[in-house]
Structure formats: C-alpha cells, structure tokens
C-alpha cells in the first residue's frame, strides 16, 4: 500500500535518514518511535508530500486514501462540530450545504437535477454519516448539545478531538496519527483505543503512550542511527527484541574489533620487513574490505539519579470539607469532602468535565473556594504543576540558570543531567527562557518543581510534551518522592507505575478505591467504559441513530429509489476494486517471492553474516502472506460473480 525505498534526508550536517526503507501494508498497525529530533515528524511530512526526500522513492498504491491528525493546530472555520466531523471530502461538504439550503427553502419541491444530487450524496454514503459522526463524537466525550456549536468556540484540545472524529468518520485506508492521545481524557482515550482495535484500515502512529501502543500495534518501527528498524509485536515485545538484538550486535561488533586489531597488529609489525610486506599489505586490504559493524547505541538507557526530598509532613496532609463550587449555573460540587494522607500517590480519574481539574485547583488553592473549608496538615507545603503554569520562569534567564536557581544544594553537573532527561540537551541549556515553546517552558517548570519539591505535589497531565525516556525519568523521580502526590493523567503506563489509590470523579461525586489502577478497573464500572461506550455516550449514540432514522424516513421516494440503484452499483464497483486490488497484491507478492528465492541461490548472499537468515525470514513472511491474499482473491472473485448474476 505504501512503500518507502532507499530514503535519505538531511538538514545541513544533520542526517535524519540514510538509505532506509519501509513497507506499510493494509491492516498494519505500526508504532513509530524514537527520541525527539530523530525525524518522526519529518518522515510523516515526506509520506504526506509536504517534504521531499533527498534520495529514494515514496510510492503509494493507486486510490489509497490517507488521513492525518497533526499533534497541534488543526484548522477550523465557521462550521459546527457535527459539520466538521461529517465533512470528510470537499464533494460531500459541498453537497451537504446544497441539500441543506434546498430543504430549508423548499423541503418538498425537488427537481430532477436535485434528485441526481441526492443520489450522488447517497452514493457517497452521506445519509449514514450523521449517525456515525454522532456516535464517534459521543465516544470522544462530546455531549449532545455540542453537536450544533460552532467549532471555533471550542478550545484547541476540543477542536483536535473534532478533527479526530472527522478522520474516524472518513475511515481512510491509512490513518496517520501524531500523538493522538494528547488531547483526550482517560475515558475518551479508552473508548478511542477500543475503537481502533476494530479499525478497517492501516494505522501508522507516533505516540509516547506505551500502554496505548501495547494495546494496538502489531509492529514497532524505531528511528535509530538514521535507519528504520522494524520489530514484530507491541512496544514491550519491541523492548525485549531490541535488547536481544543489541546483545548480538555488540558481540559481533566486539569480535570484529578484535579481528581488526589482530590484522592491524600483524600489518604494523611486519610492513617494514621485506619478506612479510606483501602479507602485511594483504591484511590492511582485508580490513578495508570488511563490512564494518556499527557499535549499538541505546539512546533510551535509563539515567540513575536521586532528587532532593521534601521535609516530612504530618500524617493528614490535606482535608476539604463541605465544598460547594460552581461556574455560573453549572454546579461542579455540592457538599464534597476529600482527605489525603502522607505517602499516598493518588490519581483522579473520570470523564471530561467531571471536575477533576477543579478539584486539583481547589487542593492547590489556585481558585477560591465558594463555600466550605480547606485545611492543610502539619508542616505541609503544597506545590501545583500545570502544563500552562509557567509564570514563575524568568524570561531573560538561560534554561540552565533558571534550573540552577533552587534553594536545594545541587551541582551544575547534576542540573545538566536532569535537564538532559527532560529534553534540554547540548546547547539547548543556554537558550533564553523567552524563546522557548510552550511545551519547553512546561518541561522547565517541571524540572524546577522536582529540584525543590513540596511535600504535597499536585500535578495536572505532567507527561504532556515528554518523550518516553523523559517519562521514565519522571516516573523514577516520583517513585523516589517521599511526600504525597495527587495527579491527573491519561497515560495508563504512568498511572500504573505510580498510583496506589484511585479517586473516580463524576457528576460532583467522589468514589475512593483503596488500591492501584488495576484494582480500580476490577472493582468499578470503568471496565465497561473500556469495553465500549459509557452510559451517557450510549444514550447520545442512541439518540443520534434514532434522529437519523427519522430524518431518512422523511425523504421523498425518488431519492430512496436512487439510493437503492446506487447501492447496487456501488456494491458491484467495490467488489470489482477489491478483486483488482487483490490481483495486483498477489502479483507483487509472487514477484517478491521469486526475487528472494533468486537471492538465496546466489553464493554472495552467504558471504555476509546473517544475510541469508534475514532473506529466509522475509521469504517465509512473503509466502505466508501470498497464501492468505490468494485465498482472499478467490473469495472476492466468487462474490463478484454472484453480484453480476444478481444484477
């Protein structure tokens, strides 16, 4: 479906890719990983045609559709949320506007031309879009009243959700996602994760959420040493395989270095001796002819360090009593009580808009309490981290000077190490704070908080803008933390690594679970949310489907007949395309099988260590896929014959 062959790409002296290749087939589930700056977004840009490789080719099968969700800043115009979610092609969007204007002006008066428009809209699946879009939007935590809201009134995160909804409605053959979980709360993430398990197309995603990758992908592509390395399995299986491969590669590298040293020693010893000079020269040429093995680099190796610890607090850290809080007429809490004790690592979970962030801000004394009391325990110092709370930074300072400005006694080397863990590497530490991006400022604020931590740490989505190595560093720091931690996160790996207590927040009610995240899943209704829609989402979905059925029944008979004709025609066309696509796939696989067999018959294949084994593995994979695709082609051809007879 998508082939990258011999791709090279460099910016100045920095080489991102060098003669590397990748094949993406239908129904593949691929996670693209690598440290920040490795080239993940550049690779996406080249696939989308926004950038060109310096060398190599990118080939896409004809008629393949590609859908892309960027990490930030998707465009929005004057459309409503529902219009945005259903505008999956320019043609459908145009037809929607045309039909809507007709039905508003003359709902029962249709010309023959208008009948053709209705038929075309039906052929494109237009009448099924609205119900599908409402179901998907509900799964992404949109409420019934949000559907007709102008999308431009929403926050950036909700706009990204609406665009994600549009992609899921569209169902492109290849779904490309760049950090798709960043803007989702935990319940929406679990729904989205479950939805993607049944997605009919291929998925290529960039994600730092390892639990999300573990649940969805069947292979990992790692960008390392300017190459794309593919591993079968999910993220945890990738880590095991990579470690084993690195062990083998390191052993081969050491053996080769020993052989090079032996040959070099012989050449150095005897090159000046006439009787041995030719032999010495032969040894040097032997070294030159070697296919040099590069030393493996583990860029994700965990760094060991110990953060400063806060002063010990009393047993009861904080208590909220009879809290009443509202935003205008929307009541968030009415008579809410809450208490946390020393040493607890407590995660707040629940649907978006349930009041989790409000509770965290009340605990941090960031917003005034409208009614009730907030009591800190003995010797408690609270600290609040939000990805938007960066006003404590001095804009004219460098990153390094800002991090070094802490009451704790820390060395410059230690500060440089911590900054490196949170993506400030090399000369980045000398950047002025004022030129940093929002994400960089958030990371720097996180570093400052960890270098002088309070004994009550309150954190709202702390893993946003962090890569996997940085998330690991944060987990290590918080596992060492001897104070009390209360946090909100949609990163299940992060939650599992830290939380020893869960509080579910919903409709102003707090439900406490005296165990970790797995205990919470087993003991709560959240397991049903993971397996499908919440009760509220099912209700919205049911309303959407009922509204759509009512709407369709009200259309005139001409459009209904046109739709039936178009359905039959479309079914036959789809079946023809399926047969044609499978024929091409089978032919390509047969060609590849022949090429690999021919390579195994060549003597030079066995001169390079491990090359024959690699070709054998690839040949096995191609043969297995050829058997599967041939069976699919035979089945599709039979169905096409049955369709022709029915017509």
C-alpha positions as CSV (number, residue, x, y, z in Angstrom):
1,X,0.0,0.0,0.0
2,X,2.8,2.4,0.9
3,X,6.5,1.8,0.1
4,X,9.5,3.9,1.2
5,X,12.6,2.8,-0.8
6,X,16.1,3.9,-0.1
7,X,15.1,7.1,1.6
8,X,17.7,9.7,2.6
9,X,17.1,13.1,4.2
10,X,19.4,15.6,5.8
11,X,19.3,19.1,7.1
12,X,22.7,20.7,6.8
13,X,25.2,18.4,8.6
14,X,22.4,16.5,10.4
15,X,21.4,13.3,8.7
16,X,18.0,12.1,9.7
17,X,17.7,9.1,7.3
18,X,20.3,7.3,5.2
19,X,19.3,4.8,2.5
20,X,16.4,3.3,4.6
21,X,13.2,1.6,3.6
22,X,9.7,0.8,5.0
23,X,6.7,-1.2,3.7
24,X,3.2,-0.4,5.1
25,X,0.5,-3.0,4.1
26,X,-3.3,-2.9,4.6
27,X,-4.4,-3.6,8.2
28,X,-0.8,-3.0,9.5
29,X,-0.7,-1.4,13.0
30,X,2.6,0.4,13.3
31,X,4.0,2.4,16.1
32,X,6.8,4.9,15.1
33,X,9.2,5.6,18.0
34,X,12.4,7.3,18.6
35,X,13.8,10.2,20.7
36,X,12.7,13.8,20.0
37,X,14.6,15.1,17.0
38,X,15.1,11.7,15.4
39,X,12.9,12.5,12.4
40,X,9.4,11.1,13.2
41,X,7.6,14.2,12.1
42,X,9.9,14.6,9.1
43,X,9.0,11.0,8.0
44,X,5.3,11.9,8.3
45,X,5.9,15.0,6.2
46,X,7.6,13.1,3.4
47,X,4.8,10.5,3.3
48,X,2.2,13.3,3.1
49,X,4.2,15.0,0.3
50,X,4.8,18.1,2.4
51,X,8.6,17.4,2.2
52,X,10.7,15.6,-0.3
53,X,13.4,13.1,0.4
54,X,16.9,13.9,-0.8
55,X,17.2,10.5,-2.3
56,X,14.9,7.5,-2.7
57,X,11.3,7.0,-3.6
58,X,7.9,7.0,-1.8
59,X,5.3,5.1,-3.7
60,X,1.6,4.9,-2.8
61,X,-0.8,2.4,-4.3
62,X,-3.3,4.0,-6.6
63,X,-6.6,5.2,-5.0
64,X,-5.3,4.7,-1.5
65,X,-6.7,7.4,0.9
66,X,-4.5,8.8,3.7
67,X,-5.9,10.7,6.7
68,X,-3.6,12.7,9.0
69,X,-4.1,14.1,12.5
70,X,-1.3,16.6,13.5
71,X,-0.1,16.9,17.0
72,X,-1.3,20.5,17.3
73,X,-3.2,23.3,15.5
74,X,-5.7,21.8,13.2
75,X,-7.6,24.3,11.1
76,X,-11.2,25.2,11.9
77,X,-13.7,27.6,10.1
78,X,-17.3,28.6,10.7
79,X,-18.7,25.0,10.7
80,X,-20.4,23.4,13.6
81,X,-18.9,20.4,15.4
82,X,-21.1,18.0,13.6
83,X,-20.5,19.6,10.2
84,X,-16.7,19.4,10.8
85,X,-17.0,15.7,11.7
86,X,-19.0,14.8,8.6
87,X,-17.1,17.0,6.0
88,X,-14.9,14.1,5.1
89,X,-14.4,15.2,1.5
90,X,-14.8,18.6,-0.3
91,X,-17.5,17.0,-2.5
92,X,-19.6,15.8,0.5
93,X,-19.2,19.1,2.2
94,X,-20.5,20.9,-1.0
95,X,-23.4,18.6,-1.4
96,X,-24.3,18.9,2.3
97,X,-24.6,22.7,2.0
98,X,-26.6,22.4,-1.2
99,X,-29.1,19.9,0.1
100,X,-29.4,21.8,3.4
101,X,-30.2,25.1,1.6
102,X,-32.9,23.3,-0.6
103,X,-34.6,21.7,2.3
104,X,-34.7,24.9,4.3
105,X,-36.2,26.8,1.4
106,X,-38.4,24.2,-0.3
107,X,-38.4,20.9,1.7
108,X,-40.9,19.1,-0.6
109,X,-40.2,20.6,-4.0
110,X,-37.4,18.6,-5.8
111,X,-36.4,18.9,-9.5
112,X,-34.9,16.1,-11.5
113,X,-31.5,17.7,-11.1
114,X,-31.9,17.8,-7.4
115,X,-32.8,14.1,-7.5
116,X,-29.4,13.4,-9.1
117,X,-27.7,15.4,-6.3
118,X,-29.5,13.4,-3.7
119,X,-28.5,10.2,-5.5
120,X,-24.8,11.3,-5.6
121,X,-24.9,12.2,-1.9
122,X,-26.4,8.8,-1.2
123,X,-23.7,7.1,-3.3
124,X,-21.0,8.7,-1.2
125,X,-22.7,7.4,2.0
126,X,-23.9,10.9,3.0
127,X,-27.0,9.7,4.8
128,X,-25.1,7.4,7.1
129,X,-22.5,10.0,8.1
130,X,-24.5,11.9,10.6
131,X,-25.4,8.9,12.8
132,X,-21.9,7.6,12.6
133,X,-20.4,11.0,13.4
134,X,-22.6,11.5,16.5
135,X,-21.7,8.0,17.8
136,X,-17.9,8.8,17.4
137,X,-18.2,12.3,18.8
138,X,-20.0,10.9,21.8
139,X,-17.2,8.3,22.3
140,X,-14.8,11.2,22.3
141,X,-16.8,12.8,25.2
142,X,-18.8,15.4,23.2
143,X,-22.3,16.0,24.6
144,X,-25.5,16.1,22.6
145,X,-25.6,19.9,23.0
146,X,-22.1,20.3,21.5
147,X,-23.0,19.0,18.0
148,X,-24.5,22.2,16.8
149,X,-22.0,24.5,18.5
150,X,-19.6,26.4,16.2
151,X,-16.3,24.6,16.3
152,X,-14.3,27.8,16.6
153,X,-15.8,28.4,20.1
154,X,-14.1,25.3,21.4
155,X,-10.6,25.2,23.0
156,X,-7.7,23.8,21.0
157,X,-7.9,20.4,22.6
158,X,-11.6,20.0,21.7
159,X,-11.0,21.2,18.1
160,X,-8.4,18.4,17.8
161,X,-11.0,15.9,19.1
162,X,-13.5,17.1,16.5
163,X,-10.8,16.6,13.7
164,X,-10.1,13.2,15.1
165,X,-13.8,12.4,14.9
166,X,-13.8,13.5,11.2
167,X,-10.9,11.1,10.5
168,X,-12.7,8.2,12.1
169,X,-15.9,9.0,10.1
170,X,-13.8,9.2,6.9
171,X,-12.0,5.9,7.5
172,X,-9.0,6.4,5.2
173,X,-7.1,3.4,4.1
174,X,-4.1,4.7,6.0
175,X,-4.6,6.6,9.3
176,X,-1.6,8.6,10.3
177,X,-1.7,9.9,13.9
178,X,0.8,12.2,15.6
179,X,0.4,11.9,19.4
180,X,-3.4,11.3,19.2
181,X,-3.9,10.8,22.9
182,X,-2.5,14.2,24.0
183,X,-5.9,15.9,24.0
184,X,-8.0,13.1,25.4
185,X,-9.1,12.4,28.9
186,X,-8.7,8.9,30.3
187,X,-12.3,7.7,29.4
188,X,-12.2,9.1,25.9
189,X,-8.8,7.5,25.4
190,X,-10.1,4.1,26.5
191,X,-13.0,4.4,24.1
192,X,-10.7,5.6,21.3
193,X,-8.3,2.7,22.0
194,X,-11.1,0.2,21.8
195,X,-12.5,1.8,18.6
196,X,-9.1,1.5,16.8
197,X,-8.9,-2.2,17.6
198,X,-11.6,-2.8,15.0
199,X,-10.4,-0.1,12.6
200,X,-10.6,-1.5,9.0
201,X,-7.5,0.3,7.6
202,X,-3.9,0.5,8.4
203,X,-2.6,2.7,11.2
204,X,0.8,4.5,11.4
205,X,1.1,6.4,14.7
206,X,3.6,8.4,16.7
207,X,3.0,8.0,20.4
208,X,4.8,8.3,23.7
209,X,2.0,6.4,25.4
210,X,3.4,2.9,25.7
211,X,0.2,1.4,27.1
212,X,-1.7,2.7,24.1
213,X,1.0,1.2,21.8
214,X,0.9,-2.1,23.7
215,X,-2.9,-2.4,23.2
216,X,-2.9,-1.5,19.5
217,X,0.2,-2.1,17.4
218,X,1.5,-5.3,15.8
219,X,4.9,-3.9,15.0
220,X,7.2,-1.1,16.1
221,X,9.4,1.0,13.7
222,X,12.2,2.6,15.6
223,X,14.3,5.5,14.1
224,X,17.9,5.0,15.2
225,X,21.3,5.7,13.6
226,X,19.5,7.2,10.6
227,X,17.7,4.0,9.8
228,X,14.2,2.5,10.3
229,X,14.3,-0.7,12.3
230,X,11.2,-2.8,12.3
231,X,10.2,-5.2,15.1
232,X,7.2,-7.5,15.2
233,X,4.9,-7.2,18.2
234,X,3.8,-4.4,20.6
235,X,6.0,-2.0,22.5
236,X,7.0,-4.3,25.4
237,X,7.9,-7.0,22.9
238,X,9.9,-4.5,20.9
239,X,12.0,-3.6,24.0
240,X,12.8,-7.3,24.6
241,X,13.7,-7.9,21.0
242,X,15.8,-4.8,20.7
243,X,17.8,-5.7,23.9
244,X,18.4,-9.2,22.5
245,X,19.5,-7.7,19.1
246,X,21.7,-5.2,20.7
247,X,23.4,-8.0,22.7
248,X,24.0,-9.9,19.5
249,X,25.2,-6.8,17.6
250,X,27.5,-5.8,20.5
251,X,29.0,-9.3,20.5
252,X,29.5,-9.2,16.7
253,X,31.0,-5.6,17.0
254,X,33.5,-6.7,19.7
255,X,34.5,-9.8,17.7
256,X,35.0,-7.7,14.6
257,X,37.1,-5.1,16.5
258,X,39.3,-7.9,17.9
259,X,39.8,-9.2,14.4
260,X,40.6,-5.8,13.1
261,X,43.1,-5.3,15.9
262,X,44.7,-8.6,15.2
263,X,45.1,-7.8,11.5
264,X,46.3,-4.3,12.2
265,X,48.9,-5.6,14.7
266,X,50.3,-8.0,12.1
267,X,50.5,-5.3,9.5
268,X,52.2,-2.8,11.9
269,X,54.7,-5.5,12.9
270,X,55.7,-6.7,9.5
271,X,55.1,-4.0,7.0
272,X,58.7,-2.8,7.2
273,X,60.0,-6.3,6.7
274,X,60.6,-7.2,3.1
275,X,59.7,-10.8,3.3
276,X,56.4,-10.0,5.1
277,X,55.5,-6.7,3.4
278,X,53.1,-8.3,0.9
279,X,51.3,-10.2,3.7
280,X,51.1,-7.0,5.8
281,X,49.5,-5.2,2.9
282,X,47.1,-8.0,2.3
283,X,45.9,-7.7,6.0
284,X,45.3,-4.0,5.5
285,X,43.2,-4.6,2.4
286,X,41.3,-7.3,4.3
287,X,40.4,-4.6,6.9
288,X,39.3,-2.2,4.2
289,X,37.0,-4.8,2.6
290,X,35.2,-5.6,5.8
291,X,31.6,-4.5,6.1
292,X,32.1,-2.5,9.3
293,X,29.6,-3.1,12.1
294,X,28.5,0.0,14.0
295,X,28.5,-0.1,17.8
296,X,25.0,-0.3,19.1
297,X,23.6,2.9,20.8
298,X,20.9,2.6,23.4
299,X,19.6,6.2,23.4
300,X,16.8,5.3,25.9
301,X,19.1,4.0,28.6
302,X,17.8,5.0,31.9
303,X,19.9,7.5,33.8
304,X,20.3,7.0,37.5
305,X,19.9,9.9,39.9
306,X,18.3,10.9,43.2
307,X,16.2,14.0,43.5
308,X,16.2,16.2,46.6
309,X,13.5,15.2,49.1
310,X,11.0,17.5,50.9
311,X,10.5,18.0,54.6
312,X,8.3,15.3,56.3
313,X,4.7,16.4,56.8
314,X,2.1,15.2,59.4
315,X,0.0,12.1,58.7
316,X,-3.0,14.0,57.5
317,X,-1.9,16.2,54.6
318,X,-5.0,18.0,53.4
319,X,-8.7,18.0,54.1
320,X,-11.6,19.5,52.2
321,X,-15.0,19.8,54.0
322,X,-18.4,20.5,52.6
323,X,-17.1,22.2,49.4
324,X,-19.6,24.0,47.1
325,X,-18.2,25.1,43.8
326,X,-19.9,26.3,40.6
327,X,-19.2,28.1,37.3
328,X,-22.2,30.3,36.8
329,X,-25.2,28.0,36.8
330,X,-23.2,24.8,36.4
331,X,-22.7,23.2,39.8
332,X,-19.5,21.2,40.0
333,X,-19.5,20.2,43.7
334,X,-22.2,20.4,46.3
335,X,-21.1,19.3,49.8
336,X,-18.0,17.5,48.6
337,X,-15.5,16.1,51.2
338,X,-11.9,14.9,50.5
339,X,-8.9,13.9,52.5
340,X,-5.3,12.7,51.7
341,X,-2.7,11.2,53.9
342,X,1.1,11.3,53.9
343,X,2.8,9.0,51.3
344,X,-0.3,8.5,49.1
345,X,0.1,8.6,45.3
346,X,-3.5,9.3,44.3
347,X,-4.8,9.6,40.8
348,X,-8.0,11.4,39.9
349,X,-9.9,9.7,37.0
350,X,-13.3,10.3,35.4
351,X,-15.0,11.7,32.3
352,X,-14.0,15.1,30.9
353,X,-15.8,17.9,32.6
354,X,-16.5,15.9,35.7
355,X,-14.4,18.3,37.9
356,X,-11.0,16.7,38.2
357,X,-9.0,19.8,37.4
358,X,-11.3,21.9,39.5
359,X,-10.6,19.6,42.5
360,X,-6.9,19.8,41.9
361,X,-7.0,23.6,41.7
362,X,-9.0,23.7,45.0
363,X,-6.4,21.5,46.6
364,X,-3.7,23.8,45.3
365,X,-5.5,26.9,46.5
366,X,-5.3,28.2,42.9
367,X,-9.0,29.1,42.8
368,X,-11.0,30.5,45.7
369,X,-13.5,28.2,47.4
370,X,-17.1,29.5,47.2
371,X,-18.2,27.6,50.2
372,X,-16.6,25.1,52.6
373,X,-13.1,24.7,54.2
374,X,-9.6,23.7,53.1
375,X,-7.2,22.6,55.8
376,X,-3.5,21.8,55.4
377,X,-2.0,19.3,57.8
378,X,1.1,19.9,60.0
379,X,4.2,21.2,58.1
380,X,2.5,20.8,54.7
381,X,3.8,22.8,51.7
382,X,1.7,22.4,48.5
383,X,3.1,22.7,45.0
384,X,1.0,22.8,41.9
385,X,2.1,21.8,38.4
386,X,0.0,22.6,35.3
387,X,1.3,22.5,31.8
388,X,0.1,26.1,31.5
389,X,1.6,27.3,34.8
390,X,4.9,28.8,33.7
391,X,4.7,32.4,35.0
392,X,7.3,31.5,37.7
393,X,10.0,31.5,35.0
394,X,12.3,34.5,34.3
395,X,12.3,35.2,30.5
396,X,15.8,36.7,30.3
397,X,17.5,33.9,32.0
398,X,19.0,30.9,30.3
399,X,17.4,27.4,30.8
400,X,20.5,26.3,32.8
401,X,20.5,29.4,35.1
402,X,16.8,29.1,35.6
403,X,17.1,25.4,36.7
404,X,20.1,26.2,38.8
405,X,18.2,28.8,40.8
406,X,16.9,26.5,43.5
407,X,17.2,26.5,47.3
408,X,18.5,23.0,47.2
409,X,22.2,22.3,47.2
410,X,22.8,20.8,43.8
411,X,25.8,20.6,41.5
412,X,25.9,22.1,38.0
413,X,26.6,18.6,36.6
414,X,23.5,17.2,38.3
415,X,21.4,20.1,36.9
416,X,22.7,19.4,33.4
417,X,21.9,15.7,33.8
418,X,18.3,16.5,34.9
419,X,17.8,19.0,32.1
420,X,19.0,16.3,29.6
421,X,16.4,13.9,30.9
422,X,13.7,16.4,30.1
423,X,14.9,17.1,26.5
424,X,17.3,20.1,27.2
425,X,20.5,18.7,25.6
426,X,23.7,20.3,24.4
427,X,23.5,24.0,23.6
428,X,19.7,24.0,24.4
429,X,20.5,24.7,28.0
430,X,21.9,28.1,27.0
431,X,18.6,29.2,25.3
432,X,16.8,32.2,26.8
433,X,13.6,31.2,28.5
434,X,11.7,33.8,26.4
435,X,12.4,31.9,23.2
436,X,11.2,28.6,24.4
437,X,8.0,27.0,23.1
438,X,5.0,26.4,25.4
439,X,6.0,22.7,25.8
440,X,9.6,23.6,26.6
441,X,8.6,26.1,29.3
442,X,6.3,23.5,30.8
443,X,9.2,21.0,30.9
444,X,11.5,23.6,32.5
445,X,8.8,24.4,35.1
446,X,8.6,20.6,35.8
447,X,12.4,20.5,36.3
448,X,12.3,23.4,38.8
449,X,9.5,21.7,40.7
450,X,11.4,18.4,41.0
451,X,14.6,20.2,42.1
452,X,12.8,21.8,45.0
453,X,9.7,19.6,45.6
454,X,7.0,20.5,48.1
455,X,5.7,17.6,50.3
456,X,2.3,17.8,48.7
457,X,2.7,17.6,44.9
458,X,-0.3,18.4,42.7
459,X,0.1,17.6,39.0
460,X,-2.2,18.1,36.0
461,X,-1.2,15.9,33.0
462,X,2.6,16.1,33.7
463,X,3.6,13.7,30.8
464,X,2.4,16.1,28.0
465,X,5.3,17.1,25.7
466,X,7.6,14.4,27.1
467,X,9.1,11.5,25.1
468,X,9.3,8.0,26.6
469,X,12.8,8.4,28.1
470,X,11.7,11.6,29.8
471,X,8.5,9.9,31.1
472,X,10.7,7.2,32.5
473,X,12.9,9.9,34.2
474,X,9.8,11.5,35.7
475,X,8.5,8.1,36.9
476,X,11.8,7.4,38.6
477,X,11.7,10.9,40.3
478,X,8.2,10.4,41.6
479,X,8.8,6.9,42.7
480,X,11.6,8.3,44.9
481,X,9.4,11.1,46.1
482,X,8.7,10.8,49.8
483,X,5.9,13.2,50.0
484,X,2.2,13.0,48.9
485,X,1.3,13.0,45.2
486,X,-2.1,13.8,43.7
487,X,-2.3,13.8,39.9
488,X,-4.4,13.7,36.8
489,X,-3.2,11.8,33.8
490,X,-4.5,10.0,30.7
491,X,-1.2,8.0,30.4
492,X,-2.1,4.5,31.7
493,X,1.5,3.4,31.9
494,X,2.3,6.5,34.1
495,X,-0.8,5.8,36.2
496,X,0.1,2.1,36.7
497,X,3.7,3.0,37.6
498,X,2.7,5.5,40.4
499,X,-0.8,5.4,41.7
500,X,-1.5,3.4,44.9
501,X,-5.0,4.9,45.3
502,X,-7.7,6.0,42.8
503,X,-10.5,8.5,43.2
504,X,-13.2,8.5,40.5
505,X,-14.8,11.9,39.9
506,X,-18.2,12.1,38.2
507,X,-21.1,14.5,38.5
508,X,-19.8,16.0,41.7
509,X,-19.3,12.7,43.4
510,X,-16.0,11.2,44.6
511,X,-15.7,7.4,44.8
512,X,-12.5,6.2,46.6
513,X,-10.7,3.0,45.6
514,X,-8.1,1.8,48.2
515,X,-5.9,0.2,45.6
516,X,-4.0,0.7,42.4
517,X,-5.3,1.3,38.9
518,X,-5.9,-2.4,38.2
519,X,-7.8,-2.7,41.4
520,X,-9.9,0.2,40.3
521,X,-10.7,-1.4,36.9
522,X,-11.7,-4.6,38.5
523,X,-13.9,-3.0,41.2
524,X,-15.6,-0.2,39.2
525,X,-17.8,0.4,36.3
526,X,-14.8,1.8,34.4
527,X,-14.2,-1.7,32.9
528,X,-17.4,-1.2,30.9
529,X,-16.1,2.2,29.7
530,X,-13.0,0.4,28.5
531,X,-15.0,-2.2,26.5
532,X,-17.4,0.3,24.9
533,X,-19.3,3.5,25.5
534,X,-20.3,4.9,28.8
535,X,-24.0,5.0,29.7
536,X,-24.1,8.7,28.7
537,X,-22.3,8.0,25.5
538,X,-24.6,5.1,24.6
539,X,-27.6,7.4,25.3
540,X,-26.2,10.1,22.9
541,X,-25.4,7.5,20.3
542,X,-28.9,6.0,20.5
543,X,-30.4,9.5,20.1
544,X,-28.2,10.1,17.1
545,X,-29.2,6.9,15.4
546,X,-32.9,7.5,16.1
547,X,-32.7,11.0,14.8
548,X,-31.0,9.8,11.6
549,X,-33.6,7.1,11.0
550,X,-36.4,9.6,11.5
551,X,-34.7,12.0,9.1
552,X,-34.2,9.4,6.4
553,X,-37.8,8.2,6.6
554,X,-39.0,11.7,5.8
555,X,-37.1,11.9,2.4
556,X,-39.1,11.6,-0.8
557,X,-39.4,8.3,-2.7
558,X,-37.3,9.4,-5.6
559,X,-34.2,9.7,-3.5
560,X,-34.9,6.3,-1.9
561,X,-35.1,4.6,-5.3
562,X,-32.0,6.4,-6.4
563,X,-30.2,5.2,-3.3
564,X,-31.2,1.6,-4.0
565,X,-29.9,1.8,-7.5
566,X,-26.7,3.4,-6.4
567,X,-26.2,0.9,-3.6
568,X,-26.3,-2.0,-6.1
569,X,-24.0,-0.2,-8.5
570,X,-21.6,0.7,-5.7
571,X,-21.6,-2.9,-4.3
572,X,-20.5,-4.2,-7.7
573,X,-17.9,-1.4,-8.2
574,X,-16.5,-2.0,-4.7
575,X,-16.2,-5.8,-5.4
576,X,-14.5,-5.1,-8.7
577,X,-12.0,-2.8,-7.0
578,X,-11.4,-5.5,-4.3
579,X,-10.7,-8.2,-6.9
580,X,-8.4,-5.8,-8.9
581,X,-6.5,-4.8,-5.8
582,X,-6.0,-8.4,-4.7
583,X,-4.9,-9.4,-8.1
584,X,-2.2,-6.7,-8.0
585,X,-1.2,-7.7,-4.5
586,X,-0.9,-11.3,-5.4
587,X,1.2,-10.5,-8.5
588,X,3.5,-8.2,-6.4
589,X,4.0,-10.9,-3.8
590,X,4.7,-13.6,-6.4
591,X,7.3,-11.3,-7.9
592,X,8.9,-10.6,-4.5
593,X,8.9,-14.4,-3.8
594,X,10.8,-15.0,-7.0
595,X,13.3,-12.3,-6.2
596,X,14.0,-13.6,-2.7
597,X,14.4,-17.2,-4.0
598,X,16.8,-15.9,-6.6
599,X,18.9,-14.2,-3.9
600,X,19.1,-17.4,-1.9
601,X,20.6,-19.1,-4.9
602,X,23.5,-16.6,-5.2
603,X,26.7,-17.5,-3.5
604,X,27.5,-13.9,-2.4
605,X,24.4,-14.0,-0.2
606,X,26.2,-16.3,2.2
607,X,29.3,-14.1,2.4
608,X,27.7,-11.5,4.6
609,X,26.9,-12.9,8.1
610,X,23.2,-13.2,8.9
611,X,22.1,-12.0,5.4
612,X,20.8,-15.4,4.3
613,X,18.8,-15.8,7.5
614,X,17.3,-12.4,7.0
615,X,16.3,-13.3,3.5
616,X,14.8,-16.6,4.6
617,X,12.7,-14.9,7.2
618,X,11.4,-12.4,4.7
619,X,10.7,-15.2,2.2
620,X,8.7,-17.0,4.9
621,X,6.6,-13.8,5.6
622,X,6.0,-13.2,1.9
623,X,5.0,-16.8,1.3
624,X,2.6,-16.8,4.2
625,X,1.0,-13.5,3.0
626,X,0.8,-14.8,-0.6
627,X,-1.2,-17.8,0.6
628,X,-3.6,-15.6,2.6
629,X,-4.0,-13.0,-0.2
630,X,-4.6,-15.7,-2.8
631,X,-7.4,-17.2,-0.7
632,X,-8.9,-13.7,-0.3
633,X,-8.7,-13.1,-4.1
634,X,-10.5,-16.4,-4.8
635,X,-13.3,-15.5,-2.3
636,X,-13.6,-12.0,-3.8
637,X,-13.8,-13.2,-7.3
638,X,-16.6,-15.6,-6.3
639,X,-18.6,-12.8,-4.7
640,X,-18.2,-10.6,-7.8
641,X,-19.6,-13.4,-10.0
642,X,-22.6,-13.8,-7.6
643,X,-23.1,-10.0,-7.7
644,X,-23.1,-10.0,-11.5
645,X,-25.7,-12.8,-11.6
646,X,-27.9,-10.9,-9.1
647,X,-27.8,-7.7,-11.2
